[in-house]
Amino acid sequence: MHKKLLEQVYKASDFNLNGHILIEQLTSHLEDKTNASSRNAINWNEPEKELEFWKNFLTDGDKKDLFSEITKRTTYVHHPHYMGHQVSPPAPVTALTGLISSLLNNGTAVYEMGMSSNAIERIIIELLCKKIGFDNTSGGFLTSGGTLANLTALLSARKAITKRDIWNEGNQNQLGIMVSEEAHYCVDRAARIMGLGEQGIIKVPVTKDFRMDTDLLESKFKEAQEIGIEIFAIIGSAPSTATGIFDDLEVIGEFAIKQKIWFHVDGAHGGAGIFSEKYKHTLKGIELADSVVIDGHKMMMMPALTTALLYKNALNANATFSQKADYLLTDSEHEDWYNSGKRTFECTKNMMSIHWFTLLKLYGEEVFDANVTHLYDLGALFAHLIEKEPNFELALQPMSNIVCFRYYPSGMDEEHINALNVKIRQSLLEDGEFYIVQTKLKGSQYMRITVMNPFTTELHFKALIKKINSFAIR
């Protein structure tokens, strides 16, 4: 009985049949959402109701409806009304590379289990390092998301800068990092995981434009030293997730060199700007970094999760996790580049490099320039439309495709304005035609869009503004 069941599970003809059915369904989904044939970007459901649906489906649902129900009950990132989180509508071909990775299931920590993907990864890393402005001593690897990449970079920084062997002997003194108060929450989380505690996260205030206030770097550094905190790294946001604003990487980099500390750039979202001729100026100074994070699943049209962690000096990547598993890895320095398990937190990772390579092979690196440039242009366009509206306010001029704004009628106090904007955003979510998110800046409530879909147009923006106006007066 067991053998027959397993034979059914692995039956190639069933895979072929189900695969063709799924491809047809996803093709229809893609055509429908990309062309905005359907009204909604999301069909909102309350969490408890959604849970109840799937409980019932597991016992009573029709098997043939499984794929279609999952597809239907999602957020439609390929819909031009999707302007929510920083998740790319993946290029359809990368769904096929994801299929290859899932079926072959070659975990790429060791070369024998990832021959092609490790070799391809090396090519991708070399290209990204060159675009950043690193020389041929640089290196890095791909890993599963910006959160893990930022944690790994800070572990590398601690090992390279601190004078103690913390990996083997544990921490003996209070360490700290410097970071903008608007930095992504994963940096704070990484620092706490590393045992730095709240006191080890030196948050630098931002200017009225929401950039790290670099005039305060020297005083913040000195204050930390005076209370016994050893600062070993500083992080520049490129950009901040909440605001889309880039820190001044050049000034931060020069400060890091002066103080002999590690300079890390969290470019998870905006690091892809290295490919944009028009917007690469937002990353001026990135070449000074000791490490850089860039997400492929944000601005580079790839499925989640795939992130590049790049190092100015490849030796730092190799030294972060100096731990040996005899049955997996040898000590040969020559083998380091193709045994990525020596450098990543993961002992297993999927064949994520083939997403990057396929886009490069089919479309060239120009495709990344086209996507980043177009989406940033759309961010500027939306901001221009908001400025022309009488009852709206921009939080600040955008530097990317992230735009923060709010409904701001005259004569209403701040408390009621905040409550109104929360209400409008919730109404948008429940209505489902548009999907946007919200954020709080300096205590004020804002709505926030991230233009991720290259087929979003001015007409879609105007329709969103019209809908917000309609909800505001209800």
Stockholm file with secondary structure:
# STOCKHOLM 1.0

chainA/1-474         MHKKLLEQVYKASDFNLNGHILIEQLTSHLEDKTNASSRNAINWNEPEKELEFWKNFLTDGDKKDLFSEITKRTTYVHHPHYMGHQVSPPAPVTALTGLISSLLNNGTAVYEMGMSSNAIERIIIELLCKKIGFDNTSGGFLTSGGTLANLTALLSARKAITKRDIWNEGNQNQLGIMVSEEAHYCVDRAARIMGLGEQGIIKVPVTKDFRMDTDLLESKFKEAQEIGIEIFAIIGSAPSTATGIFDDLEVIGEFAIKQKIWFHVDGAHGGAGIFSEKYKHTLKGIELADSVVIDGHKMMMMPALTTALLYKNALNANATFSQKADYLLTDSEHEDWYNSGKRTFECTKNMMSIHWFTLLKLYGEEVFDANVTHLYDLGALFAHLIEKEPNFELALQPMSNIVCFRYYPSGMDEEHINALNVKIRQSLLEDGEFYIVQTKLKGSQYMRITVMNPFTTELHFKALIKKINSFAIR
#=GR chainA/1-474 SS CHHHHHHHHTCHHHHHHHHHHHHHHHHHHHHHHHTTCSSCSBCCCCHHHHHHHHHHHHHHSCGGGHHHHHHHTSBCTTSTTBCCSSCCCCCHHHHHHHHHHHHHCCCTTSGGGCHHHHHHHHHHHHHHHHHHTCCTTCEEEEESCHHHHHHHHHHHHHHHHCSSCHHHHCCCSCEEEEEETTSCHHHHHHHHHTTCTGGGEEEECBCTTSSBCGGGHHHHHHHHHHTTCEEEEEEEESSCTTTCCCCCHHHHHHHHHHHTCEEEEECTTGGGGGGCTTTGGGGTTGGGCSEEEEEHHHHSCCCSCCEEEEESSHHHHHHTTCCCCTTTCCCCGGGGGGCGGGTSSCSCCCCTHHHHHHHHHHHCTHHHHHHHHHHHHHHHHHHHHHHHCTTEEESSCCSSSEEEEEECCTTCCHHHHHHHHHHHHHHHHHHCSSBCEEEEETTEEEEEEECCCTTCCHHHHHHHHHHHHHHHTC
#=GC SS_cons         CHHHHHHHHTCHHHHHHHHHHHHHHHHHHHHHHHTTCSSCSBCCCCHHHHHHHHHHHHHHSCGGGHHHHHHHTSBCTTSTTBCCSSCCCCCHHHHHHHHHHHHHCCCTTSGGGCHHHHHHHHHHHHHHHHHHTCCTTCEEEEESCHHHHHHHHHHHHHHHHCSSCHHHHCCCSCEEEEEETTSCHHHHHHHHHTTCTGGGEEEECBCTTSSBCGGGHHHHHHHHHHTTCEEEEEEEESSCTTTCCCCCHHHHHHHHHHHTCEEEEECTTGGGGGGCTTTGGGGTTGGGCSEEEEEHHHHSCCCSCCEEEEESSHHHHHHTTCCCCTTTCCCCGGGGGGCGGGTSSCSCCCCTHHHHHHHHHHHCTHHHHHHHHHHHHHHHHHHHHHHHCTTEEESSCCSSSEEEEEECCTTCCHHHHHHHHHHHHHHHHHHCSSBCEEEEETTEEEEEEECCCTTCCHHHHHHHHHHHHHHHTC
//
